[in-house]
Amino acid sequence: MFKIVYQDGSWQELDLEELHQYMVRSVKKGDHVDEEGRTAQEVYQILTFAAMLQEVELQREKSHVFADSKSGGLYTYDSFKANGV
C-alpha cells in the first residue's frame, strides 16, 4: 500500500493498481504523445467516450439513411416515418 498525503494534510492509502490510475503519463517514460500530462483514468475516459461516439455515428448511419430505389436518392428515417413506412 502507498500512503498519499495531499497539500491540505489529508491522505489516503492506495494499492499499486489504484495508484496507477493517478500516475501522470509522460512521453519520456514511453507513453504516447497524446497521453502526455494525463492520468491513466483520464486516458481511459477519453478512449471510452471516443469509442461510444464512433458507435453512435455507425448506428446513425445504419438506421437513419435509406436508399430510394425509385429515384436513387436518399431518404432519412424521418422521411420514411412521415410516409408511413
Legacy VTK file of the C-alpha trace (Angstrom):
# vtk DataFile Version 3.0
C-alpha trace
ASCII
DATASET POLYDATA
POINTS 85 float
0.000 0.000 0.000
1.078 3.534 -0.746
0.153 6.413 1.531
-0.669 9.539 -0.478
-0.540 12.808 1.505
-2.168 15.865 -0.062
-1.197 19.512 0.451
-4.139 20.074 2.804
-2.870 17.308 5.097
-5.498 14.740 4.151
-4.301 11.341 2.992
-5.387 8.027 1.591
-3.852 4.624 1.017
-3.797 3.142 -2.468
-2.590 -0.190 -3.770
-0.409 -0.282 -6.886
-3.344 -0.742 -9.275
-5.240 2.208 -7.764
-2.090 4.336 -7.754
-1.557 3.605 -11.452
-4.856 5.367 -12.238
-3.479 8.628 -10.807
0.019 8.486 -12.262
0.617 11.165 -14.904
1.624 9.915 -18.360
4.873 11.091 -19.911
6.490 10.673 -23.321
9.838 10.407 -21.518
8.546 7.227 -19.846
7.356 5.732 -23.137
3.736 6.867 -23.148
2.085 8.157 -26.322
2.413 11.882 -27.022
-1.409 12.285 -26.924
-1.388 10.997 -23.334
1.254 13.456 -22.111
0.214 15.098 -18.832
-2.922 12.958 -18.385
-3.618 10.267 -15.841
-4.473 6.703 -16.844
-8.007 7.384 -15.648
-8.326 10.424 -17.944
-6.966 8.469 -20.918
-9.462 5.670 -20.250
-12.351 8.158 -20.077
-11.295 9.829 -23.342
-10.930 6.500 -25.157
-14.285 5.275 -23.814
-16.000 8.476 -24.952
-14.369 8.260 -28.401
-15.495 4.626 -28.792
-19.050 5.479 -27.765
-19.112 8.420 -30.181
-17.905 6.190 -33.008
-20.577 3.596 -32.225
-23.306 6.254 -32.182
-22.125 7.523 -35.570
-22.127 3.986 -37.027
-25.611 3.301 -35.685
-26.852 6.636 -37.029
-25.528 5.804 -40.477
-27.134 2.343 -40.404
-30.556 3.349 -39.143
-31.238 6.838 -40.480
-30.282 6.729 -44.144
-32.045 4.517 -46.698
-31.666 4.414 -50.474
-34.772 5.256 -52.504
-34.973 2.545 -55.144
-37.187 4.621 -57.486
-35.137 7.793 -57.763
-31.755 6.690 -56.465
-31.911 9.455 -53.868
-31.574 9.172 -50.103
-34.288 9.415 -47.517
-33.818 9.897 -43.822
-35.594 7.822 -41.199
-37.954 10.762 -40.618
-38.874 10.819 -44.325
-39.897 7.173 -44.215
-41.798 7.675 -40.983
-43.700 10.634 -42.458
-44.716 8.450 -45.415
-45.973 5.677 -43.159
-43.138 3.264 -43.912
LINES 1 86
85 0 1 2 3 4 5 6 7 8 9 10 11 12 13 14 15 16 17 18 19 20 21 22 23 24 25 26 27 28 29 30 31 32 33 34 35 36 37 38 39 40 41 42 43 44 45 46 47 48 49 50 51 52 53 54 55 56 57 58 59 60 61 62 63 64 65 66 67 68 69 70 71 72 73 74 75 76 77 78 79 80 81 82 83 84
